[in-house]
Amino acid sequence: MPAHDVAIIGGGLSGLCCGLELMSRGIKFVILEASDDVGGRVRTDVVEGFQLDRGLQDLLTAYPEAKRVLDYEKLKLKPFYPGAMIHSDGRFHCVADPFRHPIDAASGAFSPIGSLIDKFRVAKLRGIVCSGSVEEIFSRPEMTTREKLLKLGFGPGIIQNFFRPFLTGVYFDPDLEVSSRMFEFGFRMFFSGDTSLPEKGMGAITKQIASRLPVDSILLNSRVSSIEGRKVILESGDAVDCSAIVVATEEPETARLVGGPSPKGFRSSTCLHYAAERPPVEHPILVMNGSSKGVVNNLIVPTNLHPSYAPKGKSLITVNVTGNPEVSDERLESSVRGGLREFFGPMVRDWKILKIDRIRYSLPLQTIPTPNRPWESIKVKDGLFCCGEYLSVDSMQWAMASGRNAGESVAKFLE
């Protein structure tokens, strides 16, 4: 196999963005991807004509790195309604962003999802998270998100019925132990832009980045067996000689390849995709379980944004379950369908299950303290670099930024 300046192991967001940075500097590289396509966890499968994202995902258009790297117009993004429908006490309640939908927010002011004063505290929260720079957020005093919400004066009702299911859908952490810095950054992004989906699914994001790289720079089905000095050994027996190596894989695989410390852990999620003749809700809005009953956390109807997610005349419902329940797929699906009947009634009986995605490594397990500079990668030793969100904090933003930073660090090393 020909020699390259840099071998990048892993074709997910971080690896692709590392390649993009190296390309901009005229550095020759090859991306070695173990699976049959790029994207890592940001992929879209097609099943019976339905576009199924691997997990309940979305793109926050306010992400600074996404705005820098992606062409939003070509992705044909469409936004979700800035709010949520919350099922509690046997019925739905709408919670809207008071700044973008003041009339809707006013009409829901007296809903049981938190007290009236809690709703005013949301404005205070917006002011806090949107003040200062992004860098400043990661230098603020740190505590758990639950502690932060209590410190801001939010009552137990709105924490349990709104923040818990909402943040569980983002960080897969029902106990709200996630860092307050991550919470503040996340809500800044929600307040500052749209929560959206591309027309061709979330996989269109990674495919767009890959399409900008040299056609011969990505090798699929190329699982790495080991790293020996400045040589990458593939399971096929082939070897790649290079001047620098970037390991852009998930934390457990990185630990195996570089011999580093054992992974801190990870958070799992499970996603169930259903086909239906008609949508259970008419608007492009997040639906959340505001009670502590059942396994369903939240769901979306992607076809309410893009009909292209399903064959003509069909609807797609994507349901998120936190964790990876240790039951059979049949038993899990039955439990989920029972919870959905509580939401939508007998229409759920006719929904067809298309696929169940058990995503064991959805997010790295990150505990306090978090890095003050989450955009930085780590150089393990001369010529060997690592990148990925597990080195910083969770989100597509920091996965992309870590890849770019790795590319910058490699360029300086090669100089």
FENRA-V677658 format. One record per backbone hydrogen bond with DSSP energy under -0.5 kcal/mol. CO is the residue of the C=O (numbers start at 1). NH is the residue of the N-H. E is the energy in kcal/mol with one decimal. If there is no record, write none. Layout:
BEGIN
CO|NH|E ; CO|NH|E
END
This chain:
BEGIN
4|243|-0.7 ; 5|243|-1.4 ; 5|244|-1.2 ; 6|8|-0.5 ; 6|30|-1.7 ; 7|9|-0.6 ; 7|246|-2.8 ; 8|10|-0.8 ; 8|32|-3.2 ; 9|248|-2.6 ; 11|39|-2.7 ; 12|16|-2.6 ; 13|17|-2.4 ; 14|18|-2.2 ; 15|19|-2.2 ; 16|20|-2.1 ; 17|21|-1.9 ; 18|22|-2.4 ; 19|23|-2.7 ; 20|24|-1.8 ; 21|25|-0.8 ; 22|25|-0.9 ; 22|27|-2.5 ; 23|26|-1.8 ; 28|5|-0.6 ; 28|6|-1.4 ; 30|8|-3.1 ; 30|32|-0.5 ; 31|33|-0.7 ; 31|219|-3.1 ; 32|10|-2.2 ; 33|222|-3.0 ; 35|221|-3.0 ; 39|42|-2.6 ; 41|43|-1.2 ; 43|54|-2.2 ; 45|47|-0.6 ; 45|52|-3.7 ; 47|50|-2.2 ; 50|47|-2.3 ; 50|52|-0.7 ; 51|53|-0.7 ; 52|45|-2.9 ; 53|55|-2.0 ; 55|57|-1.3 ; 59|61|-0.8 ; 59|196|-2.7 ; 60|63|-1.9 ; 63|67|-2.3 ; 64|68|-1.5 ; 65|69|-2.1 ; 66|70|-2.8 ; 70|72|-0.9 ; 71|75|-1.4 ; 72|76|-0.9 ; 72|77|-1.0 ; 73|76|-0.7 ; 75|199|-2.2 ; 78|197|-1.9 ; 81|83|-2.2 ; 82|97|-2.4 ; 83|286|-0.7 ; 84|86|-0.6 ; 84|95|-3.0 ; 85|87|-0.5 ; 85|288|-3.2 ; 86|88|-0.7 ; 86|93|-2.0 ; 87|290|-2.0 ; 88|91|-1.5 ; 91|88|-2.9 ; 93|86|-3.3 ; 95|84|-2.6 ; 96|98|-0.6 ; 97|100|-0.5 ; 97|101|-2.9 ; 101|105|-2.4 ; 102|106|-2.3 ; 103|107|-2.2 ; 104|108|-1.2 ; 106|109|-1.4 ; 108|111|-1.7 ; 112|114|-2.0 ; 115|119|-1.5 ; 116|120|-1.3 ; 117|121|-1.7 ; 118|122|-0.9 ; 119|123|-0.6 ; 120|123|-0.7 ; 120|124|-1.1 ; 121|125|-2.5 ; 122|126|-2.4 ; 123|127|-2.0 ; 124|128|-2.0 ; 125|129|-2.6 ; 126|130|-1.9 ; 128|131|-0.9 ; 133|137|-1.3 ; 134|138|-1.0 ; 136|139|-2.0 ; 137|140|-1.2 ; 143|180|-2.7 ; 144|148|-2.2 ; 145|149|-2.7 ; 146|150|-2.2 ; 147|151|-2.3 ; 148|152|-1.9 ; 149|154|-2.0 ; 150|153|-1.2 ; 155|159|-1.7 ; 156|160|-2.4 ; 157|161|-2.7 ; 158|162|-1.8 ; 158|163|-2.1 ; 159|164|-2.6 ; 162|166|-2.3 ; 163|167|-2.9 ; 164|168|-2.1 ; 165|169|-1.5 ; 166|170|-0.8 ; 167|171|-3.4 ; 168|172|-1.7 ; 173|176|-1.8 ; 176|146|-2.1 ; 178|145|-2.0 ; 179|183|-2.1 ; 180|184|-2.7 ; 181|185|-2.4 ; 182|186|-2.8 ; 183|187|-2.6 ; 184|188|-2.0 ; 185|189|-2.0 ; 186|190|-2.1 ; 187|191|-2.5 ; 188|192|-1.7 ; 189|193|-1.2 ; 194|61|-2.5 ; 194|196|-0.6 ; 195|80|-3.5 ; 196|59|-2.7 ; 197|78|-1.7 ; 198|201|-1.4 ; 201|204|-1.8 ; 202|205|-1.8 ; 202|206|-0.7 ; 203|207|-2.0 ; 204|208|-2.0 ; 205|209|-1.7 ; 206|210|-2.5 ; 207|211|-2.2 ; 208|212|-0.6 ; 209|212|-1.3 ; 210|213|-1.4 ; 214|217|-2.1 ; 217|31|-3.6 ; 218|220|-0.6 ; 219|33|-2.7 ; 223|235|-2.7 ; 226|233|-2.7 ; 227|229|-0.5 ; 228|231|-1.0 ; 230|242|-2.1 ; 231|228|-3.1 ; 231|233|-0.5 ; 232|234|-0.5 ; 232|240|-2.5 ; 233|225|-2.9 ; 233|226|-1.7 ; 234|237|-1.9 ; 238|234|-3.0 ; 239|241|-0.5 ; 240|232|-2.4 ; 241|4|-2.3 ; 244|7|-2.0 ; 245|385|-3.0 ; 246|9|-3.2 ; 246|248|-0.8 ; 247|387|-1.9 ; 250|254|-2.4 ; 251|255|-2.6 ; 252|256|-1.6 ; 253|257|-2.1 ; 254|258|-2.8 ; 255|259|-1.4 ; 265|365|-2.3 ; 267|362|-1.8 ; 267|363|-1.8 ; 268|323|-2.0 ; 269|359|-2.5 ; 270|321|-3.0 ; 271|357|-3.2 ; 272|319|-3.0 ; 273|354|-3.3 ; 273|355|-1.1 ; 274|317|-2.6 ; 275|352|-2.6 ; 276|315|-2.8 ; 283|285|-1.8 ; 284|81|-3.7 ; 286|85|-3.0 ; 287|299|-2.3 ; 288|87|-2.9 ; 288|290|-0.9 ; 295|322|-0.5 ; 297|289|-2.6 ; 298|320|-3.0 ; 299|287|-2.6 ; 300|302|-0.5 ; 300|318|-2.6 ; 301|304|-2.2 ; 302|305|-1.8 ; 302|306|-2.6 ; 306|309|-1.9 ; 307|310|-1.9 ; 309|51|-2.2 ; 311|314|-2.1 ; 315|276|-2.3 ; 316|303|-0.7 ; 317|274|-3.0 ; 317|319|-0.5 ; 318|300|-2.1 ; 319|272|-2.4 ; 320|297|-2.6 ; 320|298|-1.1 ; 321|270|-2.9 ; 325|327|-2.0 ; 328|332|-2.6 ; 329|333|-2.8 ; 330|334|-2.0 ; 331|335|-1.9 ; 332|336|-2.6 ; 333|337|-2.8 ; 334|338|-1.9 ; 335|339|-1.9 ; 336|340|-2.4 ; 337|341|-1.9 ; 338|342|-1.1 ; 339|343|-0.9 ; 340|344|-3.0 ; 341|345|-2.1 ; 344|347|-0.6 ; 345|348|-1.5 ; 346|349|-1.8 ; 347|350|-1.3 ; 348|351|-1.6 ; 351|353|-0.5 ; 352|275|-2.9 ; 355|273|-2.6 ; 356|358|-0.7 ; 357|271|-2.9 ; 357|359|-0.9 ; 358|360|-1.2 ; 359|269|-1.8 ; 360|362|-0.9 ; 363|267|-3.3 ; 364|366|-0.7 ; 373|376|-1.8 ; 378|380|-0.7 ; 378|386|-2.5 ; 381|384|-2.9 ; 383|245|-3.1 ; 384|380|-1.4 ; 384|381|-1.3 ; 385|247|-3.2 ; 386|378|-1.4 ; 388|391|-1.7 ; 389|392|-1.6 ; 395|399|-1.7 ; 396|400|-2.5 ; 397|401|-2.4 ; 398|402|-2.1 ; 399|403|-1.6 ; 400|404|-2.2 ; 401|405|-2.6 ; 402|406|-2.2 ; 403|407|-2.1 ; 404|408|-2.3 ; 405|409|-2.6 ; 406|410|-2.7 ; 407|411|-2.2 ; 408|412|-2.0 ; 409|413|-2.1 ; 410|414|-2.7 ; 411|415|-1.4
END
